[in-house]
């Protein structure tokens, strides 16, 4: 049987950390920069990921399908 997720604990231990807050802010800024709205079938792809030192420069961003973007990280 699966346990229920403890979202409060997740936020306290990971999502609420200063580095993660900054990264979330950068992801939101990237969406605004590419003018992707809520419900758009595309996502922002950071060619060089934020986790590996990438930024929000125009040359590092592109709009790709959700499938393409999620597939990228798993291979």
PQR file of N, CA, C, O and H, with PARSE charges and radii, in Angstrom:
ATOM      1  N   UNK A   1       0.835  -1.178   0.000 -0.4000 1.5000
ATOM      2  CA  UNK A   1       0.000   0.000   0.000 -0.0000 2.0000
ATOM      3  C   UNK A   1       0.886   1.250   0.000  0.5500 1.7000
ATOM      4  O   UNK A   1       1.856   1.338   0.753 -0.5500 1.4000
ATOM      5  N   UNK A   2       0.534   2.214  -0.860 -0.4000 1.5000
ATOM      6  CA  UNK A   2       1.307   3.449  -0.946 -0.0000 2.0000
ATOM      7  C   UNK A   2       0.987   4.376   0.211  0.5500 1.7000
ATOM      8  O   UNK A   2      -0.151   4.453   0.674 -0.5500 1.4000
ATOM      9  H   UNK A   2      -0.254   2.143  -1.471  0.4000 1.0000
ATOM     10  N   UNK A   3       2.021   5.083   0.671 -0.4000 1.5000
ATOM     11  CA  UNK A   3       1.806   6.110   1.680 -0.0000 2.0000
ATOM     12  C   UNK A   3       1.385   7.394   0.997  0.5500 1.7000
ATOM     13  O   UNK A   3       1.740   7.641  -0.155 -0.5500 1.4000
ATOM     14  H   UNK A   3       2.945   5.020   0.295  0.4000 1.0000
ATOM     15  N   UNK A   4       0.629   8.210   1.711 -0.4000 1.5000
ATOM     16  CA  UNK A   4       0.276   9.524   1.188 -0.0000 2.0000
ATOM     17  C   UNK A   4       1.516  10.402   1.237  0.5500 1.7000
ATOM     18  O   UNK A   4       2.324  10.297   2.160 -0.5500 1.4000
ATOM     19  H   UNK A   4       0.341   8.009   2.648  0.4000 1.0000
ATOM     20  N   UNK A   5       1.667  11.279   0.230 -0.4000 1.5000
ATOM     21  CA  UNK A   5       2.798  12.193   0.213 -0.0000 2.0000
ATOM     22  C   UNK A   5       2.619  13.258   1.278  0.5500 1.7000
ATOM     23  O   UNK A   5       1.527  13.796   1.464 -0.5500 1.4000
ATOM     24  H   UNK A   5       1.011  11.365  -0.520  0.4000 1.0000
ATOM     25  N   UNK A   6       3.695  13.550   1.966 -0.4000 1.5000
ATOM     26  CA  UNK A   6       3.684  14.603   2.973 -0.0000 2.0000
ATOM     27  C   UNK A   6       4.260  15.861   2.318  0.5500 1.7000
ATOM     28  O   UNK A   6       5.465  16.108   2.373 -0.5500 1.4000
ATOM     29  H   UNK A   6       4.581  13.113   1.815  0.4000 1.0000
ATOM     30  N   UNK A   7       3.376  16.654   1.698 -0.4000 1.5000
ATOM     31  CA  UNK A   7       3.802  17.817   0.940 -0.0000 2.0000
ATOM     32  C   UNK A   7       4.482  18.862   1.824  0.5500 1.7000
ATOM     33  O   UNK A   7       5.435  19.519   1.405 -0.5500 1.4000
ATOM     34  H   UNK A   7       2.397  16.453   1.654  0.4000 1.0000
ATOM     35  N   UNK A   8       3.993  19.005   3.024 -0.4000 1.5000
ATOM     36  CA  UNK A   8       4.583  19.984   3.946 -0.0000 2.0000
ATOM     37  C   UNK A   8       6.043  19.615   4.229  0.5500 1.7000
ATOM     38  O   UNK A   8       6.924  20.475   4.224 -0.5500 1.4000
ATOM     39  H   UNK A   8       3.219  18.472   3.365  0.4000 1.0000
ATOM     40  N   UNK A   9       6.277  18.355   4.470 -0.4000 1.5000
ATOM     41  CA  UNK A   9       7.638  17.884   4.747 -0.0000 2.0000
ATOM     42  C   UNK A   9       8.528  18.045   3.522  0.5500 1.7000
ATOM     43  O   UNK A   9       9.686  18.446   3.639 -0.5500 1.4000
ATOM     44  H   UNK A   9       5.562  17.656   4.475  0.4000 1.0000
ATOM     45  N   UNK A  10       7.979  17.729   2.331 -0.4000 1.5000
ATOM     46  CA  UNK A  10       8.737  17.910   1.089 -0.0000 2.0000
ATOM     47  C   UNK A  10       9.177  19.353   0.934  0.5500 1.7000
ATOM     48  O   UNK A  10      10.323  19.624   0.575 -0.5500 1.4000
ATOM     49  H   UNK A  10       7.038  17.404   2.236  0.4000 1.0000
ATOM     50  N   UNK A  11       8.264  20.280   1.205 -0.4000 1.5000
ATOM     51  CA  UNK A  11       8.595  21.694   1.061 -0.0000 2.0000
ATOM     52  C   UNK A  11       9.683  22.086   2.056  0.5500 1.7000
ATOM     53  O   UNK A  11      10.626  22.797   1.707 -0.5500 1.4000
ATOM     54  H   UNK A  11       7.334  20.059   1.497  0.4000 1.0000
ATOM     55  N   UNK A  12       9.548  21.623   3.289 -0.4000 1.5000
ATOM     56  CA  UNK A  12      10.524  21.973   4.323 -0.0000 2.0000
ATOM     57  C   UNK A  12      11.912  21.409   4.020  0.5500 1.7000
ATOM     58  O   UNK A  12      12.923  22.059   4.286 -0.5500 1.4000
ATOM     59  H   UNK A  12       8.782  21.046   3.572  0.4000 1.0000
ATOM     60  N   UNK A  13      11.955  20.209   3.467 -0.4000 1.5000
ATOM     61  CA  UNK A  13      13.253  19.558   3.265 -0.0000 2.0000
ATOM     62  C   UNK A  13      13.867  19.788   1.886  0.5500 1.7000
ATOM     63  O   UNK A  13      15.068  19.585   1.711 -0.5500 1.4000
ATOM     64  H   UNK A  13      11.133  19.681   3.251  0.4000 1.0000
ATOM     65  N   UNK A  14      13.066  20.207   0.903 -0.4000 1.5000
ATOM     66  CA  UNK A  14      13.633  20.368  -0.437 -0.0000 2.0000
ATOM     67  C   UNK A  14      13.150  21.633  -1.141  0.5500 1.7000
ATOM     68  O   UNK A  14      13.952  22.525  -1.414 -0.5500 1.4000
ATOM     69  H   UNK A  14      12.090  20.372   1.045  0.4000 1.0000
ATOM     70  N   UNK A  15      11.870  21.724  -1.434 -0.4000 1.5000
ATOM     71  CA  UNK A  15      11.335  22.811  -2.256 -0.0000 2.0000
ATOM     72  C   UNK A  15      11.455  24.179  -1.600  0.5500 1.7000
ATOM     73  O   UNK A  15      11.439  25.196  -2.292 -0.5500 1.4000
ATOM     74  H   UNK A  15      11.218  20.999  -1.212  0.4000 1.0000
ATOM     75  N   UNK A  16      11.574  24.220  -0.288 -0.4000 1.5000
ATOM     76  CA  UNK A  16      11.667  25.494   0.411 -0.0000 2.0000
ATOM     77  C   UNK A  16      13.085  25.997   0.589  0.5500 1.7000
ATOM     78  O   UNK A  16      13.284  27.077   1.147 -0.5500 1.4000
ATOM     79  H   UNK A  16      11.587  23.393   0.274  0.4000 1.0000
ATOM     80  N   UNK A  17      14.072  25.249   0.134 -0.4000 1.5000
ATOM     81  CA  UNK A  17      15.467  25.662   0.270 -0.0000 2.0000
ATOM     82  C   UNK A  17      15.768  26.829  -0.682  0.5500 1.7000
ATOM     83  O   UNK A  17      15.222  26.888  -1.783 -0.5500 1.4000
ATOM     84  H   UNK A  17      13.910  24.373  -0.319  0.4000 1.0000
ATOM     85  N   UNK A  18      16.627  27.746  -0.260 -0.4000 1.5000
ATOM     86  CA  UNK A  18      16.919  28.927  -1.081 -0.0000 2.0000
ATOM     87  C   UNK A  18      17.334  28.601  -2.519  0.5500 1.7000
ATOM     88  O   UNK A  18      16.903  29.281  -3.450 -0.5500 1.4000
ATOM     89  H   UNK A  18      17.071  27.698   0.635  0.4000 1.0000
ATOM     90  N   UNK A  19      18.154  27.585  -2.709 -0.4000 1.5000
ATOM     91  CA  UNK A  19      18.582  27.221  -4.073 -0.0000 2.0000
ATOM     92  C   UNK A  19      17.404  26.773  -4.919  0.5500 1.7000
ATOM     93  O   UNK A  19      17.323  27.121  -6.097 -0.5500 1.4000
ATOM     94  H   UNK A  19      18.504  27.033  -1.953  0.4000 1.0000
ATOM     95  N   UNK A  20      16.485  26.002  -4.335 -0.4000 1.5000
ATOM     96  CA  UNK A  20      15.333  25.509  -5.087 -0.0000 2.0000
ATOM     97  C   UNK A  20      14.353  26.632  -5.390  0.5500 1.7000
ATOM     98  O   UNK A  20      13.719  26.639  -6.445 -0.5500 1.4000
ATOM     99  H   UNK A  20      16.550  25.719  -3.378  0.4000 1.0000
ATOM    100  N   UNK A  21      14.228  27.571  -4.480 -0.4000 1.5000
ATOM    101  CA  UNK A  21      13.354  28.722  -4.717 -0.0000 2.0000
ATOM    102  C   UNK A  21      13.897  29.535  -5.887  0.5500 1.7000
ATOM    103  O   UNK A  21      13.132  29.982  -6.741 -0.5500 1.4000
ATOM    104  H   UNK A  21      14.743  27.566  -3.623  0.4000 1.0000
ATOM    105  N   UNK A  22      15.222  29.731  -5.930 -0.4000 1.5000
ATOM    106  CA  UNK A  22      15.848  30.469  -7.032 -0.0000 2.0000
ATOM    107  C   UNK A  22      15.640  29.742  -8.354  0.5500 1.7000
ATOM    108  O   UNK A  22      15.325  30.372  -9.364 -0.5500 1.4000
ATOM    109  H   UNK A  22      15.844  29.368  -5.237  0.4000 1.0000
ATOM    110  N   UNK A  23      15.813  28.414  -8.358 -0.4000 1.5000
ATOM    111  CA  UNK A  23      15.627  27.643  -9.591 -0.0000 2.0000
ATOM    112  C   UNK A  23      14.182  27.705 -10.076  0.5500 1.7000
ATOM    113  O   UNK A  23      13.937  27.823 -11.276 -0.5500 1.4000
ATOM    114  H   UNK A  23      16.069  27.902  -7.538  0.4000 1.0000
ATOM    115  N   UNK A  24      13.225  27.628  -9.155 -0.4000 1.5000
ATOM    116  CA  UNK A  24      11.816  27.719  -9.531 -0.0000 2.0000
ATOM    117  C   UNK A  24      11.533  29.085 -10.147  0.5500 1.7000
ATOM    118  O   UNK A  24      10.803  29.194 -11.132 -0.5500 1.4000
ATOM    119  H   UNK A  24      13.424  27.532  -8.179  0.4000 1.0000
ATOM    120  N   UNK A  25      12.117  30.121  -9.560 -0.4000 1.5000
ATOM    121  CA  UNK A  25      11.959  31.473 -10.087 -0.0000 2.0000
ATOM    122  C   UNK A  25      12.517  31.567 -11.500  0.5500 1.7000
ATOM    123  O   UNK A  25      11.900  32.181 -12.370 -0.5500 1.4000
ATOM    124  H   UNK A  25      12.710  30.032  -8.759  0.4000 1.0000
ATOM    125  N   UNK A  26      13.669  30.969 -11.735 -0.4000 1.5000
ATOM    126  CA  UNK A  26      14.275  30.988 -13.076 -0.0000 2.0000
ATOM    127  C   UNK A  26      13.411  30.243 -14.089  0.5500 1.7000
ATOM    128  O   UNK A  26      13.277  30.679 -15.232 -0.5500 1.4000
ATOM    129  H   UNK A  26      14.170  30.470 -11.028  0.4000 1.0000
ATOM    130  N   UNK A  27      12.821  29.114 -13.669 -0.4000 1.5000
ATOM    131  CA  UNK A  27      11.947  28.369 -14.577 -0.0000 2.0000
ATOM    132  C   UNK A  27      10.721  29.194 -14.944  0.5500 1.7000
ATOM    133  O   UNK A  27      10.295  29.199 -16.099 -0.5500 1.4000
ATOM    134  H   UNK A  27      12.930  28.760 -12.740  0.4000 1.0000
ATOM    135  N   UNK A  28      10.151  29.893 -13.960 -0.4000 1.5000
ATOM    136  CA  UNK A  28       8.987  30.739 -14.227 -0.0000 2.0000
ATOM    137  C   UNK A  28       9.352  31.902 -15.150  0.5500 1.7000
ATOM    138  O   UNK A  28       8.583  32.246 -16.047 -0.5500 1.4000
ATOM    139  H   UNK A  28      10.497  29.889 -13.022  0.4000 1.0000
ATOM    140  N   UNK A  29      10.509  32.500 -14.936 -0.4000 1.5000
ATOM    141  CA  UNK A  29      10.975  33.590 -15.800 -0.0000 2.0000
ATOM    142  C   UNK A  29      11.154  33.104 -17.229  0.5500 1.7000
ATOM    143  O   UNK A  29      10.836  33.820 -18.179 -0.5500 1.4000
ATOM    144  H   UNK A  29      11.134  32.220 -14.208  0.4000 1.0000
ATOM    145  N   UNK A  30      11.668  31.878 -17.383 -0.4000 1.5000
ATOM    146  CA  UNK A  30      11.882  31.310 -18.720 -0.0000 2.0000
ATOM    147  C   UNK A  30      10.550  31.122 -19.440  0.5500 1.7000
ATOM    148  O   UNK A  30      10.454  31.382 -20.639 -0.5500 1.4000
ATOM    149  H   UNK A  30      11.927  31.296 -16.611  0.4000 1.0000
ATOM    150  N   UNK A  31       9.522  30.672 -18.720 -0.4000 1.5000
ATOM    151  CA  UNK A  31       8.187  30.525 -19.332 -0.0000 2.0000
ATOM    152  C   UNK A  31       7.679  31.870 -19.824  0.5500 1.7000
ATOM    153  O   UNK A  31       7.138  31.967 -20.926 -0.5500 1.4000
ATOM    154  H   UNK A  31       9.600  30.460 -17.745  0.4000 1.0000
ATOM    155  N   UNK A  32       7.849  32.905 -19.015 -0.4000 1.5000
ATOM    156  CA  UNK A  32       7.402  34.244 -19.414 -0.0000 2.0000
ATOM    157  C   UNK A  32       8.195  34.744 -20.617  0.5500 1.7000
ATOM    158  O   UNK A  32       7.633  35.365 -21.519 -0.5500 1.4000
ATOM    159  H   UNK A  32       8.288  32.826 -18.120  0.4000 1.0000
ATOM    160  N   UNK A  33       9.489  34.476 -20.632 -0.4000 1.5000
ATOM    161  CA  UNK A  33      10.346  34.944 -21.724 -0.0000 2.0000
ATOM    162  C   UNK A  33       9.916  34.337 -23.061  0.5500 1.7000
ATOM    163  O   UNK A  33       9.942  35.011 -24.091 -0.5500 1.4000
ATOM    164  H   UNK A  33       9.945  33.971 -19.899  0.4000 1.0000
ATOM    165  N   UNK A  34       9.520  33.063 -23.040 -0.4000 1.5000
ATOM    166  CA  UNK A  34       9.092  32.386 -24.276 -0.0000 2.0000
ATOM    167  C   UNK A  34       7.595  32.537 -24.519  0.5500 1.7000
ATOM    168  O   UNK A  34       7.055  31.979 -25.474 -0.5500 1.4000
ATOM    169  H   UNK A  34       9.499  32.515 -22.203  0.4000 1.0000
ATOM    170  N   UNK A  35       6.927  33.295 -23.652 -0.4000 1.5000
ATOM    171  CA  UNK A  35       5.487  33.573 -23.780 -0.0000 2.0000
ATOM    172  C   UNK A  35       4.638  32.304 -23.837  0.5500 1.7000
ATOM    173  O   UNK A  35       3.685  32.221 -24.612 -0.5500 1.4000
ATOM    174  H   UNK A  35       7.365  33.749 -22.876  0.4000 1.0000
ATOM    175  N   UNK A  36       4.990  31.318 -23.013 -0.4000 1.5000
ATOM    176  CA  UNK A  36       4.198  30.095 -22.919 -0.0000 2.0000
ATOM    177  C   UNK A  36       3.155  30.292 -21.828  0.5500 1.7000
ATOM    178  O   UNK A  36       3.490  30.630 -20.692 -0.5500 1.4000
ATOM    179  H   UNK A  36       5.764  31.385 -22.384  0.4000 1.0000
ATOM    180  N   UNK A  37       1.915  30.082 -22.170 -0.4000 1.5000
ATOM    181  CA  UNK A  37       0.814  30.294 -21.235 -0.0000 2.0000
ATOM    182  C   UNK A  37       0.417  28.985 -20.560  0.5500 1.7000
ATOM    183  O   UNK A  37       0.792  27.897 -20.997 -0.5500 1.4000
ATOM    184  H   UNK A  37       1.643  29.807 -23.092  0.4000 1.0000
ATOM    185  N   UNK A  38      -0.346  29.122 -19.490 -0.4000 1.5000
ATOM    186  CA  UNK A  38      -0.885  27.958 -18.797 -0.0000 2.0000
ATOM    187  C   UNK A  38      -1.750  27.177 -19.778  0.5500 1.7000
ATOM    188  O   UNK A  38      -2.571  27.768 -20.479 -0.5500 1.4000
ATOM    189  H   UNK A  38      -0.651  30.005 -19.135  0.4000 1.0000
ATOM    190  N   UNK A  39      -1.581  25.872 -19.839 -0.4000 1.5000
ATOM    191  CA  UNK A  39      -2.366  25.048 -20.752 -0.0000 2.0000
ATOM    192  C   UNK A  39      -1.684  24.816 -22.092  0.5500 1.7000
ATOM    193  O   UNK A  39      -2.156  24.010 -22.894 -0.5500 1.4000
ATOM    194  H   UNK A  39      -0.914  25.391 -19.269  0.4000 1.0000
ATOM    195  N   UNK A  40      -0.572  25.517 -22.346 -0.4000 1.5000
ATOM    196  CA  UNK A  40       0.177  25.303 -23.584 -0.0000 2.0000
ATOM    197  C   UNK A  40       0.746  23.883 -23.561  0.5500 1.7000
ATOM    198  O   UNK A  40       1.176  23.398 -22.514 -0.5500 1.4000
ATOM    199  H   UNK A  40      -0.189  26.172 -21.694  0.4000 1.0000
ATOM    200  N   UNK A  41       0.746  23.239 -24.693 -0.4000 1.5000
ATOM    201  CA  UNK A  41       1.230  21.858 -24.741 -0.0000 2.0000
ATOM    202  C   UNK A  41       2.750  21.779 -24.772  0.5500 1.7000
ATOM    203  O   UNK A  41       3.319  20.688 -24.733 -0.5500 1.4000
ATOM    204  H   UNK A  41       0.397  23.634 -25.543  0.4000 1.0000
ATOM    205  N   UNK A  42       3.405  22.932 -24.840 -0.4000 1.5000
ATOM    206  CA  UNK A  42       4.865  22.944 -24.881 -0.0000 2.0000
ATOM    207  C   UNK A  42       5.436  23.333 -23.519  0.5500 1.7000
ATOM    208  O   UNK A  42       4.746  23.913 -22.682 -0.5500 1.4000
ATOM    209  H   UNK A  42       2.943  23.818 -24.871  0.4000 1.0000
ATOM    210  N   UNK A  43       6.702  23.003 -23.318 -0.4000 1.5000
ATOM    211  CA  UNK A  43       7.422  23.367 -22.102 -0.0000 2.0000
ATOM    212  C   UNK A  43       8.719  24.045 -22.499  0.5500 1.7000
ATOM    213  O   UNK A  43       9.167  23.935 -23.640 -0.5500 1.4000
ATOM    214  H   UNK A  43       7.263  22.532 -23.999  0.4000 1.0000
ATOM    215  N   UNK A  44       9.312  24.738 -21.557 -0.4000 1.5000
ATOM    216  CA  UNK A  44      10.607  25.363 -21.795 -0.0000 2.0000
ATOM    217  C   UNK A  44      11.681  24.322 -21.578  0.5500 1.7000
ATOM    218  O   UNK A  44      11.673  23.611 -20.573 -0.5500 1.4000
ATOM    219  H   UNK A  44       8.948  24.827 -20.630  0.4000 1.0000
ATOM    220  N   UNK A  45      12.598  24.233 -22.510 -0.4000 1.5000
ATOM    221  CA  UNK A  45      13.753  23.351 -22.379 -0.0000 2.0000
ATOM    222  C   UNK A  45      14.978  24.221 -22.211  0.5500 1.7000
ATOM    223  O   UNK A  45      15.278  25.056 -23.065 -0.5500 1.4000
ATOM    224  H   UNK A  45      12.605  24.811 -23.326  0.4000 1.0000
ATOM    225  N   UNK A  46      15.685  24.029 -21.114 -0.4000 1.5000
ATOM    226  CA  UNK A  46      16.983  24.670 -20.933 -0.0000 2.0000
ATOM    227  C   UNK A  46      17.991  23.712 -21.573  0.5500 1.7000
ATOM    228  O   UNK A  46      18.196  22.606 -21.074 -0.5500 1.4000
ATOM    229  H   UNK A  46      15.441  23.351 -20.421  0.4000 1.0000
ATOM    230  N   UNK A  47      18.609  24.123 -22.654 -0.4000 1.5000
ATOM    231  CA  UNK A  47      19.551  23.249 -23.355 -0.0000 2.0000
ATOM    232  C   UNK A  47      20.643  22.782 -22.400  0.5500 1.7000
ATOM    233  O   UNK A  47      20.975  21.597 -22.360 -0.5500 1.4000
ATOM    234  H   UNK A  47      18.442  25.022 -23.060  0.4000 1.0000
ATOM    235  N   UNK A  48      21.199  23.715 -21.630 -0.4000 1.5000
ATOM    236  CA  UNK A  48      22.096  23.349 -20.533 -0.0000 2.0000
ATOM    237  C   UNK A  48      21.280  23.550 -19.269  0.5500 1.7000
ATOM    238  O   UNK A  48      20.950  24.687 -18.934 -0.5500 1.4000
ATOM    239  H   UNK A  48      20.930  24.678 -21.662  0.4000 1.0000
ATOM    240  N   UNK A  49      20.945  22.486 -18.557 -0.4000 1.5000
ATOM    241  CA  UNK A  49      20.042  22.564 -17.408 -0.0000 2.0000
ATOM    242  C   UNK A  49      20.528  23.521 -16.319  0.5500 1.7000
ATOM    243  O   UNK A  49      21.728  23.741 -16.152 -0.5500 1.4000
ATOM    244  H   UNK A  49      21.213  21.562 -18.828  0.4000 1.0000
ATOM    245  N   UNK A  50      19.579  24.075 -15.592 -0.4000 1.5000
ATOM    246  CA  UNK A  50      19.909  24.954 -14.473 -0.0000 2.0000
ATOM    247  C   UNK A  50      20.775  24.214 -13.464  0.5500 1.7000
ATOM    248  O   UNK A  50      21.677  24.801 -12.866 -0.5500 1.4000
ATOM    249  H   UNK A  50      18.605  23.896 -15.727  0.4000 1.0000
ATOM    250  N   UNK A  51      20.505  22.936 -13.276 -0.4000 1.5000
ATOM    251  CA  UNK A  51      21.248  22.136 -12.300 -0.0000 2.0000
ATOM    252  C   UNK A  51      22.713  21.956 -12.693  0.5500 1.7000
ATOM    253  O   UNK A  51      23.546  21.598 -11.861 -0.5500 1.4000
ATOM    254  H   UNK A  51      19.773  22.459 -13.762  0.4000 1.0000
ATOM    255  N   UNK A  52      23.021  22.208 -13.973 -0.4000 1.5000
ATOM    256  CA  UNK A  52      24.412  22.067 -14.429 -0.0000 2.0000
ATOM    257  C   UNK A  52      25.011  23.414 -14.799  0.5500 1.7000
ATOM    258  O   UNK A  52      25.965  23.498 -15.573 -0.5500 1.4000
ATOM    259  H   UNK A  52      22.345  22.499 -14.649  0.4000 1.0000
ATOM    260  N   UNK A  53      24.429  24.472 -14.226 -0.4000 1.5000
ATOM    261  CA  UNK A  53      24.999  25.794 -14.430 -0.0000 2.0000
ATOM    262  C   UNK A  53      24.427  26.579 -15.590  0.5500 1.7000
ATOM    263  O   UNK A  53      24.942  27.648 -15.919 -0.5500 1.4000
ATOM    264  H   UNK A  53      23.655  24.404 -13.597  0.4000 1.0000
ATOM    265  N   UNK A  54      23.370  26.076 -16.223 -0.4000 1.5000
ATOM    266  CA  UNK A  54      22.741  26.797 -17.320 -0.0000 2.0000
ATOM    267  C   UNK A  54      21.960  27.992 -16.808  0.5500 1.7000
ATOM    268  O   UNK A  54      21.685  28.098 -15.613 -0.5500 1.4000
ATOM    269  H   UNK A  54      22.952  25.208 -15.956  0.4000 1.0000
ATOM    270  N   UNK A  55      21.606  28.885 -17.709 -0.4000 1.5000
ATOM    271  CA  UNK A  55      20.877  30.084 -17.316 -0.0000 2.0000
ATOM    272  C   UNK A  55      19.662  30.301 -18.192  0.5500 1.7000
ATOM    273  O   UNK A  55      19.200  29.391 -18.879 -0.5500 1.4000
ATOM    274  H   UNK A  55      21.829  28.799 -18.680  0.4000 1.0000
ATOM    275  N   UNK A  56      19.150  31.528 -18.157 -0.4000 1.5000
ATOM    276  CA  UNK A  56      17.952  31.875 -18.904 -0.0000 2.0000
ATOM    277  C   UNK A  56      18.261  32.727 -20.127  0.5500 1.7000
ATOM    278  O   UNK A  56      17.389  33.448 -20.613 -0.5500 1.4000
ATOM    279  H   UNK A  56      19.525  32.268 -17.598  0.4000 1.0000
ATOM    280  N   UNK A  57      19.484  32.657 -20.628 -0.4000 1.5000
ATOM    281  CA  UNK A  57      19.822  33.392 -21.844 -0.0000 2.0000
ATOM    282  C   UNK A  57      19.014  32.858 -23.022  0.5500 1.7000
ATOM    283  O   UNK A  57      18.655  31.681 -23.056 -0.5500 1.4000
ATOM    284  H   UNK A  57      20.192  32.071 -20.233  0.4000 1.0000
ATOM    285  N   UNK A  58      18.733  33.728 -23.983 -0.4000 1.5000
ATOM    286  CA  UNK A  58      17.901  33.336 -25.125 -0.0000 2.0000
ATOM    287  C   UNK A  58      18.478  32.130 -25.872  0.5500 1.7000
ATOM    288  O   UNK A  58      17.728  31.294 -26.375 -0.5500 1.4000
ATOM    289  H   UNK A  58      19.025  34.685 -23.955  0.4000 1.0000
ATOM    290  N   UNK A  59      19.803  32.042 -25.942 -0.4000 1.5000
ATOM    291  CA  UNK A  59      20.429  30.937 -26.672 -0.0000 2.0000
ATOM    292  C   UNK A  59      20.327  29.607 -25.928  0.5500 1.7000
ATOM    293  O   UNK A  59      20.586  28.555 -26.513 -0.5500 1.4000
ATOM    294  H   UNK A  59      20.412  32.721 -25.533  0.4000 1.0000
ATOM    295  N   UNK A  60      19.952  29.640 -24.642 -0.4000 1.5000
ATOM    296  CA  UNK A  60      19.844  28.409 -23.859 -0.0000 2.0000
ATOM    297  C   UNK A  60      18.405  27.925 -23.719  0.5500 1.7000
ATOM    298  O   UNK A  60      18.168  26.870 -23.130 -0.5500 1.4000
ATOM    299  H   UNK A  60      19.742  30.495 -24.168  0.4000 1.0000
ATOM    300  N   UNK A  61      17.442  28.673 -24.247 -0.4000 1.5000
ATOM    301  CA  UNK A  61      16.031  28.317 -24.090 -0.0000 2.0000
ATOM    302  C   UNK A  61      15.404  27.933 -25.422  0.5500 1.7000
ATOM    303  O   UNK A  61      15.746  28.476 -26.472 -0.5500 1.4000
ATOM    304  H   UNK A  61      17.634  29.529 -24.726  0.4000 1.0000
ATOM    305  N   UNK A  62      14.479  26.985 -25.353 -0.4000 1.5000
ATOM    306  CA  UNK A  62      13.667  26.643 -26.518 -0.0000 2.0000
ATOM    307  C   UNK A  62      12.369  26.024 -26.020  0.5500 1.7000
ATOM    308  O   UNK A  62      12.317  25.453 -24.931 -0.5500 1.4000
ATOM    309  H   UNK A  62      14.201  26.544 -24.499  0.4000 1.0000
ATOM    310  N   UNK A  63      11.329  26.143 -26.827 -0.4000 1.5000
ATOM    311  CA  UNK A  63      10.041  25.554 -26.486 -0.0000 2.0000
ATOM    312  C   UNK A  63       9.950  24.199 -27.186  0.5500 1.7000
ATOM    313  O   UNK A  63      10.106  24.110 -28.403 -0.5500 1.4000
ATOM    314  H   UNK A  63      11.372  26.607 -27.712  0.4000 1.0000
ATOM    315  N   UNK A  64       9.700  23.167 -26.420 -0.4000 1.5000
ATOM    316  CA  UNK A  64       9.590  21.813 -26.974 -0.0000 2.0000
ATOM    317  C   UNK A  64       8.329  21.164 -26.414  0.5500 1.7000
ATOM    318  O   UNK A  64       7.741  21.656 -25.451 -0.5500 1.4000
ATOM    319  H   UNK A  64       9.573  23.240 -25.431  0.4000 1.0000
ATOM    320  N   UNK A  65       7.923  20.063 -27.021 -0.4000 1.5000
ATOM    321  CA  UNK A  65       6.752  19.351 -26.519 -0.0000 2.0000
ATOM    322  C   UNK A  65       7.067  18.772 -25.137  0.5500 1.7000
ATOM    323  O   UNK A  65       8.227  18.545 -24.792 -0.5500 1.4000
ATOM    324  H   UNK A  65       8.400  19.663 -27.803  0.4000 1.0000
ATOM    325  N   UNK A  66       6.036  18.545 -24.376 -0.4000 1.5000
ATOM    326  CA  UNK A  66       6.195  17.975 -23.038 -0.0000 2.0000
ATOM    327  C   UNK A  66       6.935  16.635 -23.119  0.5500 1.7000
ATOM    328  O   UNK A  66       7.830  16.358 -22.320 -0.5500 1.4000
ATOM    329  H   UNK A  66       5.094  18.730 -24.656  0.4000 1.0000
ATOM    330  N   UNK A  67       6.549  15.822 -24.083 -0.4000 1.5000
ATOM    331  CA  UNK A  67       7.156  14.503 -24.224 -0.0000 2.0000
ATOM    332  C   UNK A  67       8.658  14.609 -24.478  0.5500 1.7000
ATOM    333  O   UNK A  67       9.446  13.892 -23.861 -0.5500 1.4000
ATOM    334  H   UNK A  67       5.822  16.047 -24.732  0.4000 1.0000
ATOM    335  N   UNK A  68       9.050  15.495 -25.376 -0.4000 1.5000
ATOM    336  CA  UNK A  68      10.459  15.672 -25.706 -0.0000 2.0000
ATOM    337  C   UNK A  68      11.230  16.141 -24.489  0.5500 1.7000
ATOM    338  O   UNK A  68      12.321  15.644 -24.210 -0.5500 1.4000
ATOM    339  H   UNK A  68       8.410  16.078 -25.876  0.4000 1.0000
ATOM    340  N   UNK A  69      10.669  17.094 -23.764 -0.4000 1.5000
ATOM    341  CA  UNK A  69      11.365  17.669 -22.615 -0.0000 2.0000
ATOM    342  C   UNK A  69      11.538  16.641 -21.496  0.5500 1.7000
ATOM    343  O   UNK A  69      12.594  16.591 -20.866 -0.5500 1.4000
ATOM    344  H   UNK A  69       9.782  17.498 -23.991  0.4000 1.0000
ATOM    345  N   UNK A  70      10.539  15.841 -21.245 -0.4000 1.5000
ATOM    346  CA  UNK A  70      10.619  14.866 -20.141 -0.0000 2.0000
ATOM    347  C   UNK A  70      11.477  13.669 -20.517  0.5500 1.7000
ATOM    348  O   UNK A  70      12.081  13.032 -19.654 -0.5500 1.4000
ATOM    349  H   UNK A  70       9.681  15.881 -21.757  0.4000 1.0000
ATOM    350  N   UNK A  71      11.528  13.368 -21.802 -0.4000 1.5000
ATOM    351  CA  UNK A  71      12.328  12.261 -22.303 -0.0000 2.0000
ATOM    352  C   UNK A  71      13.817  12.589 -22.200  0.5500 1.7000
ATOM    353  O   UNK A  71      14.647  11.712 -21.963 -0.5500 1.4000
ATOM    354  H   UNK A  71      11.037  13.886 -22.503  0.4000 1.0000
ATOM    355  N   UNK A  72      14.131  13.863 -22.382 -0.4000 1.5000
ATOM    356  CA  UNK A  72      15.513  14.328 -22.394 -0.0000 2.0000
ATOM    357  C   UNK A  72      16.258  13.961 -21.111  0.5500 1.7000
ATOM    358  O   UNK A  72      17.399  13.504 -21.177 -0.5500 1.4000
ATOM    359  H   UNK A  72      13.456  14.575 -22.575  0.4000 1.0000
ATOM    360  N   UNK A  73      15.637  14.149 -19.955 -0.4000 1.5000
ATOM    361  CA  UNK A  73      16.283  13.909 -18.684 -0.0000 2.0000
ATOM    362  C   UNK A  73      16.479  12.448 -18.335  0.5500 1.7000
ATOM    363  O   UNK A  73      17.340  12.118 -17.519 -0.5500 1.4000
ATOM    364  H   UNK A  73      14.709  14.520 -19.902  0.4000 1.0000
ATOM    365  N   UNK A  74      15.697  11.567 -18.938 -0.4000 1.5000
ATOM    366  CA  UNK A  74      15.754  10.155 -18.559 -0.0000 2.0000
ATOM    367  C   UNK A  74      16.807   9.359 -19.324  0.5500 1.7000
ATOM    368  O   UNK A  74      17.159   8.251 -18.918 -0.5500 1.4000
ATOM    369  H   UNK A  74      14.997  11.834 -19.601  0.4000 1.0000
ATOM    370  N   UNK A  75      17.308   9.904 -20.415 -0.4000 1.5000
ATOM    371  CA  UNK A  75      18.294   9.113 -21.185 -0.0000 2.0000
ATOM    372  C   UNK A  75      19.698   9.531 -20.911  0.5500 1.7000
ATOM    373  O   UNK A  75      20.632   8.965 -21.478 -0.5500 1.4000
ATOM    374  H   UNK A  75      17.023  10.803 -20.745  0.4000 1.0000
TER
END
